Amino acid sequence: MSPAISVGHAAQISLLAILFYAGWTITYNRYLHPLRSYRGPLLSTISRIPYIIAYTQGRLHLYVHALHDRYGDVVRIAPDELSYPWKDIYVRSSNFAKDMRFYQSSKKAASIVVAPEVIHRRQKKAILRAFSDSALRDHERVLLPYVDVLIEKLGAAELFGKPLGCLEEASYHPWVEVLFGTVKAWAFLAIPTFFSSAAMLLKPLVLFLCRDSLGHRDTKYRALSGHIPKGDEQKKPVFMAHVQSSSGNNPETVLLQDEMLPNYSFLMMAGSETTATLLSGCTFYLLKHPHSYQRLTSEVRQCFSAPTEIVLSSLAVLPYLHSVITETLRLYPPVPLGMPRTTPAGGAMISGRYVPEKTTVSVPSWVTSRSPSKFSSPDQFIPERWLDDPPCLNDNKAAMQPFSLGLRGCPGKSMAYMEAGLILARILWSFDLQFRQGVIGGMIIGRF
């Protein structure tokens, strides 16, 4: 037998093996899988490929929303994943662990996002100090000068459009640049974990495709890691100074030095572009709804005689501002997807049905906040629904949780409202806003 024939036979056998494996996987996922009784589209129940396509294109929230509209409250969005509009996944006593396929972790130390339960509890105690009332006042002193710069640049028509302290320059700070440059790569880095049998083959390929982003990230991290501030180096209170000052010698509230960088990175992303996204949404919806714009503008201008009077302590006299921000979070959440969890050993009962162990489950905020079973006129911008005498009396307001719930819920809710409230109120006091001529008020909501 010639070598060519042997190679040909080997290729045929390999092809047959691949076809057999694919056929068996499809048959098992569709007809034998423990989740076979849950409804979902055919392609999504036999393969994760539709999910991955939507995920990498930044439109997974729209894809999942469409599936819920078609199949109901519980949808099988992948062979081993269910999507729910329920909160008990995050708050139940038998806490579901995070599905680590969806979270990127530092090799040296885990951030609060991915840390195991014991470490997470310790880190959160340290970080929560930075969100106390006194800490927010310190953050306000840092934020307000930059709000003044924003107002000045807007007035001079010289705004660069760069958030996060980049108003004075036309480029991002290196740390900000590297963080945002790697966010999109995360979606691709998760792909190999979805295919356990082929992970060893796919991972090198994905790492090769993302080599520029990851290499740039590592270089910047090495350069910047030496600049992480120590608590005693701070002459003025700043975010991480509060975190470090809360640690002291108490082992229950300490944030270790090698945990600073991954937590810095997470907090930078969680507290920056999310606020920019929220403010963009607020501006769009207000201009799209003149009545809401006029009501909020009147509220702000009647309460204050100068924009400098708008400070953290005075936001409480602006109830409609709070309602506008909340309604924008409902319709345009900066994090529209759910935080994936896995069911514990032995499975769990969710919404009255048994879910096998190691099943990925999540509650997408985009889907829940726009559910007609939770909100009347769910796709309409109605800030009044959050006031004391709302027009939507039967709304299930608790269903709207853009900061998630439970032990791993976002601790930065108060800071998000403070930043958005101060910036939006000062802009509305200082300027009359309208869509630019020729813009009819469309908004691209297909990608995040």
Beta strands, then each sheet from edge to edge (+ up, - down):
strand 1: 75-78
strand 2: 81-83
strand 3: 97-98
strand 4: 341-342
strand 5: 348-350
strand 6: 353-355
strand 7: 360-362
sheet 1: 1+ 2- 7- 4+ 3-
sheet 2: 5+ 6-
end
